[in-house]
């Protein structure tokens, strides 16, 4: 394959490497507060779509400092990790809390198949730490810059018809509540709290440690190829049943998709290729700018570039193949649908985009996720497919997402908690059978709403 083709093709969907959150390191005493003579530091998320000016920004180094923050600091108290949530989970006028200084591997038990990490550990750091102990996670998302706590709290996921979200890997966790008390949680001792806390949106307290199921270190063979969208959709059920991991991306106005499968292998690793995803995405952006006036010309050019491409393969350890570096910033909407509804929903999305001449160059992402029994998991008791649409961060996403969201809702989709959506408490109550059970647990552990910012008050229907 030529270099120019690789730039356009490889995965063809860029998400992005996450920017620094800007949270101040140091002890609580070094935190900046909105008082006379002290500096207030604004915050914004990775895409720039969410922002706030908290009265205080803190980065405790241990549970004692964290307890002091929770008890004494201004509410709402919201934890921030990589700033990669596009929804309004983080912004607060109260206290913005980073767990960056509470990170790292606590212990790994290869015989038991589990590892405990401090909650501020970035997902990308778990791979090497586990590999040193002969272990790996069962799956990873396509972006690995998030903290473990943030990823779990929003049910962040990879792809695999028989593999659940990262929240399903949790075997135990440690949670600090609104009173400053730290509680150890697991399925046996605290079953209801366990089911609520594994996907909690940060509304029950601050997670300080998580114990995750792990497995022996393993390698994957990744295969990437192109196909017309009709063919990919027809073959999708067979592909997600046959392969360990399956996903594909539809390139708008092209009629073409890029498919990716992963399967376990004992073969030798291949050299790591140069990551040219960002270049490929920029080329798609150029095609939109140059040929947006002529969808047929745009389609012809992309199909000519993709035509005759030979499949590509790469072999490496799972934590090196499942996640990639993404640097082009965007805002995102992702919904999780009943799996059987996914192909039809994608067809409707493509038609809506291309008949309305929506200016978009980001590929549309299609993945599968296994069901679980976690109360606020979007995958609660149903086999799911996930469809994600993206908008370049400098462009207004509202018209595009407003066009697509009714299609997601028509097919009974549940939105990703960290992605943009317009749903309110009454909508979520209809989508989650255990919604009221979660609300009862939330009220019990945070009766005054110390962890509820305005966005979460809307989500849970809690008045200020």
C-alpha positions as MATLAB code, in Angstrom:
seq = 'XXXXXXXXXXXXXXXXXXXXXXXXXXXXXXXXXXXXXXXXXXXXXXXXXXXXXXXXXXXXXXXXXXXXXXXXXXXXXXXXXXXXXXXXXXXXXXXXXXXXXXXXXXXXXXXXXXXXXXXXXXXXXXXXXXXXXXXXXXXXXXXXXXXXXXXXXXXXXXXXXXXXXXXXXXXXXXXXXXXXXXXXXXXXXXXXXXXXXXXXXXXXXXXXXXXXXXXXXXXXXXXXXXXXXXXXXXXXXXXXXXXXXXXXXXXXXXXXXXXXXXXXXXXXXXXXXXXXXXXXXXXXXXXXXXXXXXXXXXXXXXXXXXXXXXXXXXXXXXXXXXXXXXXXXXXXXXXXXXXXXXXXXXXXXXXXXXXXXXXXXXXXXXXXXXXXXXXXXXXXXXXXXXXXXXXXXXXXXXXXXXXXXXXXXXXXXXXXXXXXXXXXXXXXXXXXXXXXXXXXXXXXXXXXXXXXXXXXXXXXXXXX';
ca = [
       0.000    0.000    0.000;
       1.304    3.462   -0.828;
       1.962    6.012    1.859;
      -0.821    8.286    0.641;
      -3.344    5.482    0.907;
      -2.269    4.634    4.408;
      -2.702    8.219    5.458;
      -6.275    8.189    4.325;
      -7.155    4.720    5.439;
      -5.591    3.527    8.601;
      -8.633    3.225   10.834;
      -9.894    6.389    9.105;
     -11.350    7.680   12.281;
      -9.410    9.978   14.494;
     -10.373   10.836   17.894;
      -7.408   12.391   19.612;
      -4.700   12.470   22.176;
      -5.915   14.174   25.236;
      -4.596   17.511   26.369;
      -3.455   18.240   29.869;
      -6.249   19.191   32.213;
      -4.256   22.026   33.708;
      -5.087   20.977   37.264;
      -2.604   22.350   39.771;
      -0.330   19.724   41.289;
       0.651   19.927   44.902;
      -0.960   19.579   48.275;
      -4.277   21.050   49.289;
      -2.450   23.964   50.822;
      -1.142   24.881   47.386;
      -4.573   24.862   45.726;
      -5.737   28.110   44.204;
      -8.996   29.448   45.618;
     -11.276   32.228   44.421;
     -10.481   34.492   47.318;
      -8.980   37.944   47.383;
      -5.308   37.871   46.460;
      -5.472   34.375   44.978;
      -5.672   33.291   41.376;
      -8.655   31.556   39.781;
      -7.717   29.161   36.962;
     -10.415   28.345   34.378;
     -10.814   24.815   33.059;
     -11.965   23.426   29.734;
     -12.213   19.902   28.430;
     -10.136   18.402   25.637;
     -12.465   19.524   22.849;
     -13.110   22.967   24.334;
     -16.854   22.313   24.388;
     -17.124   22.286   28.198;
     -15.597   24.867   30.539;
     -15.888   26.355   34.001;
     -14.151   28.601   36.524;
     -14.131   26.681   39.804;
     -13.656   28.433   43.104;
     -10.919   25.917   43.949;
      -8.771   23.376   42.115;
      -7.126   20.663   44.175;
      -4.967   17.591   43.630;
      -4.764   15.545   46.849;
      -1.996   12.987   47.155;
      -3.717   10.509   49.473;
      -7.031    9.643   51.087;
      -6.411   11.835   54.126;
      -6.048   14.916   51.955;
      -8.991   13.828   49.831;
     -11.237   13.439   52.884;
     -10.321   16.944   53.996;
     -11.232   18.302   50.548;
     -14.601   16.559   50.525;
     -15.566   17.682   54.006;
     -14.311   21.268   53.831;
     -14.414   22.414   50.200;
     -17.139   24.231   48.308;
     -19.716   22.148   46.457;
     -20.288   20.920   43.861;
     -17.177   18.768   44.067;
     -16.406   17.249   40.685;
     -13.507   15.005   39.782;
     -11.645   15.553   36.526;
      -9.385   13.126   34.733;
      -8.259   13.610   31.147;
     -11.100   15.991   30.305;
     -12.283   13.667   27.557;
     -15.971   13.671   28.463;
     -17.945   15.796   26.031;
     -21.067   15.964   28.198;
     -21.343   18.316   31.177;
     -20.134   15.879   33.842;
     -17.189   17.964   35.043;
     -17.950   21.738   35.068;
     -18.436   23.224   38.531;
     -18.338   26.590   40.230;
     -17.281   24.788   43.400;
     -14.295   22.459   43.697;
     -12.544   20.798   40.768;
     -10.627   17.774   41.990;
      -7.870   15.916   40.143;
      -6.707   12.426   41.100;
      -3.523   12.685   39.038;
      -1.428   12.402   42.203;
      -3.367    9.323   43.303;
      -2.286    7.042   40.476;
      -0.261    3.919   39.824;
      -0.390    0.173   40.335;
      -1.059   -0.855   43.943;
      -0.696   -4.598   43.515;
      -0.957   -7.310   40.850;
      -1.875  -10.933   41.514;
      -1.169  -13.060   38.454;
      -2.373  -16.255   40.146;
      -5.745  -14.728   41.052;
      -6.018  -12.802   37.786;
      -6.571   -9.338   39.199;
      -4.803   -6.034   39.746;
      -5.525   -3.001   41.908;
      -4.853    0.512   40.633;
      -5.257    3.910   42.181;
      -8.178    5.623   40.516;
      -6.211    8.421   38.867;
      -4.165    5.992   36.775;
      -4.473    6.631   33.050;
      -5.639    3.658   30.999;
      -2.568    3.927   28.804;
      -0.353    3.343   31.836;
      -2.123    0.132   32.845;
      -0.853   -1.871   29.877;
       2.852   -1.652   30.657;
       2.272   -2.043   34.402;
       0.231   -5.198   33.879;
       2.595   -6.576   31.224;
       5.477   -6.412   33.724;
       3.427   -8.809   35.823;
       2.453  -11.040   32.898;
      -1.086   -9.683   32.785;
      -3.399   -7.690   30.534;
      -6.947   -6.375   30.554;
      -9.526   -8.253   28.518;
     -10.131   -5.196   26.357;
      -9.280   -1.526   25.911;
     -11.095    1.420   24.345;
      -9.774    2.996   21.161;
      -8.486    5.973   23.194;
      -6.517    5.249   26.377;
      -5.826    8.672   27.894;
      -8.747    8.530   30.354;
      -8.323    7.787   34.047;
      -9.560    4.443   35.290;
     -12.118    6.151   37.541;
     -13.478    8.282   34.719;
     -13.648    5.406   32.268;
     -15.470    3.162   34.716;
     -17.856    5.869   35.881;
     -19.066    6.457   32.313;
     -19.065    2.808   31.089;
     -16.303    3.453   28.582;
     -15.877    0.472   26.270;
     -13.981   -1.093   23.423;
     -15.498   -3.444   20.882;
     -16.315   -7.156   21.016;
     -19.678   -8.886   20.891;
     -18.819  -11.013   23.936;
     -16.788   -8.427   25.865;
     -18.344   -5.899   28.223;
     -17.382   -2.337   29.030;
     -14.470   -1.564   31.337;
     -16.963   -1.336   34.207;
     -17.564   -5.092   33.923;
     -13.886   -5.713   34.748;
     -14.324   -4.187   38.217;
     -14.144   -6.748   41.034;
     -13.892   -4.240   43.847;
     -13.415   -0.573   44.475;
     -12.822    1.938   47.218;
     -15.154    4.928   47.382;
     -14.958    8.053   49.528;
     -18.415    9.392   50.315;
     -19.737   12.870   51.062;
     -18.945   12.391   54.762;
     -15.265   11.734   54.042;
     -15.608    8.032   54.864;
     -13.841    5.493   52.635;
     -15.838    2.338   51.853;
     -14.596   -0.912   50.293;
     -17.145   -2.187   47.793;
     -17.602   -5.560   46.143;
     -20.389   -7.825   44.898;
     -20.569   -9.906   48.082;
     -20.427   -7.354   50.902;
     -22.248   -4.456   49.258;
     -24.171   -5.851   46.265;
     -26.504   -2.910   45.617;
     -23.807   -0.292   46.106;
     -21.510   -2.335   43.855;
     -24.069   -2.325   41.041;
     -24.597    1.409   41.471;
     -20.958    2.437   41.883;
     -19.512    0.677   38.841;
     -21.210    3.266   36.610;
     -21.987    6.226   38.857;
     -21.106    9.399   36.879;
     -19.201   10.476   39.984;
     -22.499   11.049   41.790;
     -21.901    8.724   44.753;
     -18.480    9.968   45.831;
     -14.852    9.857   44.738;
     -13.359    6.538   43.670;
      -9.834    6.117   45.079;
      -8.925    2.540   44.044;
     -10.243   -0.120   41.680;
      -9.511   -3.822   41.506;
      -9.836   -5.090   37.950;
     -10.048   -8.592   36.543;
      -6.987   -9.356   34.445;
      -5.808  -12.266   32.322;
      -2.450  -13.591   31.148;
      -0.615  -11.344   28.702;
      -1.689  -12.029   25.110;
      -1.100  -10.889   21.553;
      -3.569   -9.921   18.849;
      -3.445   -9.996   15.072;
      -5.219   -6.949   13.697;
      -6.508   -6.993   10.129;
      -7.676   -3.827    8.354;
      -9.489   -3.787    5.007;
     -11.970   -1.760    2.964;
     -15.393   -2.705    1.612;
     -18.541   -1.015    0.276;
     -20.914   -0.138    3.099;
     -23.646   -2.471    1.830;
     -21.257   -5.414    1.918;
     -19.917   -4.505    5.374;
     -23.421   -4.233    6.820;
     -24.486   -7.537    5.263;
     -21.436   -9.299    6.686;
     -21.419   -7.512   10.057;
     -23.351  -10.177   12.052;
     -20.970  -12.879   10.809;
     -17.925  -10.713   11.507;
     -18.872   -9.818   15.081;
     -19.694  -13.476   15.781;
     -16.485  -14.830   14.238;
     -13.861  -12.407   15.539;
     -12.778  -11.414   19.022;
     -12.998   -7.725   18.174;
     -14.820   -6.207   15.210;
     -15.499   -2.610   14.276;
     -15.806   -0.526   11.170;
     -15.876    3.093   10.083;
     -18.044    4.603    7.368;
     -16.454    7.487    5.468;
     -19.183   10.056    4.712;
     -19.981   10.638    1.048;
     -17.873    7.703   -0.070;
     -20.068    4.609    0.110;
     -17.016    2.898    1.607;
     -16.078    1.475    4.996;
     -12.879    0.453    6.726;
     -13.169   -2.745    8.754;
     -10.941   -3.853   11.623;
     -10.853   -7.258   13.329;
      -8.587   -8.590   16.079;
      -7.973  -12.217   16.949;
      -5.613  -13.834   19.457;
      -2.382  -15.257   18.103;
       0.958  -16.701   19.171;
       2.723  -15.319   16.105;
       5.711  -13.011   16.434;
       5.134   -9.290   16.765;
       5.422   -7.156   13.660;
       7.083   -3.720   13.608;
       4.878   -0.930   14.847;
       3.783    1.150   11.857;
       3.969    4.926   11.763;
       0.684    6.346   13.049;
      -0.727    8.372   10.154;
      -4.357    8.532   11.298;
      -4.221   12.280   11.806;
      -2.811   12.845    8.315;
      -5.568   10.700    6.862;
      -8.227   12.659    8.678;
      -6.762   15.942    7.478;
      -6.919   14.614    3.928;
     -10.601   13.817    4.390;
     -11.074   17.354    5.669;
      -9.347   18.707    2.553;
     -11.608   16.654    0.312;
     -14.611   18.163    2.072;
     -13.221   21.664    1.593;
     -12.296   21.124   -2.060;
     -15.191   18.938   -3.221;
     -17.984   19.605   -0.761;
     -19.871   21.313   -3.586;
     -19.959   17.989   -5.490;
     -20.740   14.867   -3.427;
     -20.430   12.692   -6.536;
     -16.907   13.956   -7.252;
     -15.957   13.498   -3.616;
     -17.272    9.935   -3.683;
     -15.367    9.172   -6.895;
     -12.065   10.454   -5.516;
     -12.323    8.527   -2.237;
     -13.333    5.332   -3.994;
     -10.408    5.672   -6.405;
      -8.013    6.071   -3.475;
      -9.457    3.082   -1.630;
      -9.919    0.886   -4.678;
      -7.647   -2.110   -4.908;
      -6.211   -1.656   -1.441;
      -4.707   -4.811    0.008;
      -5.606   -5.716    3.616;
      -3.052   -4.778    6.273;
      -2.035   -6.815    9.303;
      -0.277   -6.024   12.538;
       0.648   -8.316   15.456;
       1.471   -7.064   18.942;
       0.430   -7.280   22.566;
      -3.176   -6.280   23.179;
      -2.519   -2.999   24.969;
      -0.470   -1.856   21.969;
      -2.992   -2.778   19.279;
      -6.398   -1.986   20.781;
      -5.776    1.723   21.459;
      -4.225    4.321   19.184;
      -2.952    7.885   19.418;
      -5.529   10.417   18.220;
      -4.765   14.132   17.992;
      -7.398   15.853   15.851;
      -9.943   17.277   18.286;
     -13.677   16.818   17.991;
     -16.995   16.705   19.822;
     -18.849   13.410   19.846;
     -22.282   11.863   20.195;
     -22.505    8.106   20.705;
     -25.567    5.971   21.359;
     -25.798    2.289   22.225;
     -28.610    0.476   20.402;
     -30.063   -3.028   20.483;
     -27.572   -4.866   18.311;
     -30.091   -6.053   15.766;
     -31.144   -2.435   15.148;
     -27.614   -1.214   14.430;
     -27.309   -1.826   10.671;
     -30.668   -0.237    9.886;
     -29.928    2.742   12.133;
     -26.607    3.318   10.372;
     -28.307    3.253    6.977;
     -30.737    5.914    8.196;
     -27.888    8.036    9.559;
     -25.992    7.870    6.263;
     -29.117    8.821    4.334;
     -29.830   11.728    6.699;
     -26.294   13.072    6.303;
     -25.974   12.700    2.578;
     -29.458   13.811    1.533;
     -29.158   16.906    3.718;
     -25.634   17.763    2.469;
     -24.228   17.867    5.995;
     -20.643   19.080    5.952;
     -18.829   16.339    7.836;
     -15.592   14.487    7.192;
     -15.144   12.438   10.382;
     -15.875    8.741    9.787;
     -18.817    7.185   11.646;
     -17.794    4.486   14.102;
     -19.659    1.171   14.588;
     -18.780   -1.220   17.454;
     -20.365   -4.029   19.497;
     -20.521   -4.536   23.289;
     -21.732   -7.421   25.464;
     -24.627   -7.086   27.935;
     -24.163   -6.660   31.691;
     -26.247   -6.143   34.841;
     -24.838   -2.801   36.043;
     -27.673   -0.439   36.924;
     -26.653    2.601   34.868;
     -24.731    0.755   32.186;
     -25.988    1.588   28.677;
     -25.506   -2.125   27.987;
     -27.813   -3.222   30.793;
     -29.235   -6.630   29.855;
     -29.060   -6.264   26.096;
     -26.576   -7.071   23.364;
     -25.601   -3.711   21.956;
     -23.986   -1.977   19.062;
     -22.514    1.489   19.452;
     -22.655    4.138   16.743;
     -20.646    7.337   17.167;
     -20.684   10.535   15.138;
     -18.047   13.249   15.456;
     -17.762   16.918   14.604;
     -14.507   18.868   14.239;
     -13.995   20.874   17.422;
     -13.957   24.250   15.653;
     -17.362   23.613   14.037;
     -20.822   23.914   15.568;
     -21.973   20.355   16.264;
     -25.571   21.262   17.132;
     -27.225   21.027   13.669;
     -25.487   17.743   12.841;
     -26.176   16.051   16.162;
     -29.755   17.348   16.207;
     -30.302   15.644   12.856;
     -28.894   12.303   14.030;
     -30.153   12.024   17.614;
     -33.815   11.308   16.670;
     -32.609    8.267   14.733;
     -30.777    6.979   17.794;
     -33.834    7.568   19.952;
     -36.177    5.922   17.446;
     -34.151    2.727   17.868;
     -34.250    2.866   21.701;
     -30.654    4.011   22.006;
     -29.023    4.828   25.318;
     -26.386    7.581   25.098;
     -22.817    7.144   26.231;
     -22.595    9.002   29.550;
     -19.496   10.888   28.506;
     -20.818   11.937   25.088;
     -23.198   14.693   24.032;
     -26.951   14.164   24.154;
     -30.098   16.134   25.009;
     -31.847   13.646   27.313;
     -33.299   14.573   30.708;
     -34.270   12.659   33.842;
     -37.626   11.477   32.508;
     -35.930   10.102   29.374;
     -33.322    8.194   31.345;
     -35.972    6.821   33.697;
     -37.644    5.185   30.704;
     -34.407    3.687   29.409;
     -33.016    2.202   32.633;
     -35.060   -0.388   34.555;
     -32.991    0.185   37.718;
     -33.088    3.983   37.509;
     -35.052    4.515   40.728;
     -32.852    2.026   42.582;
     -29.826    4.102   41.647;
     -31.544    7.310   42.760;
     -32.229    5.774   46.174;
     -28.569    4.809   46.614;
     -27.431    8.236   45.447;
     -29.704    9.981   47.938;
     -28.500    7.733   50.749;
     -24.814    8.418   50.141;
     -25.019   12.079   49.117;
     -28.272   13.486   50.541;
     -27.189   17.115   50.131;
     -26.017   16.694   46.542;
     -22.404   17.593   47.264;
     -21.309   15.823   44.067;
     -24.093   17.123   41.794;
     -23.296   19.914   39.373;
     -26.150   21.546   37.393;
     -25.817   19.015   34.571;
     -26.197   16.034   36.921;
     -29.126   17.671   38.686;
     -30.864   17.709   35.311;
     -29.856   14.103   34.628;
     -31.214   12.862   37.963;
     -34.082   15.323   38.325;
     -32.730   16.783   41.583;
     -33.645   20.395   42.304;
     -30.997   22.802   43.566;
];
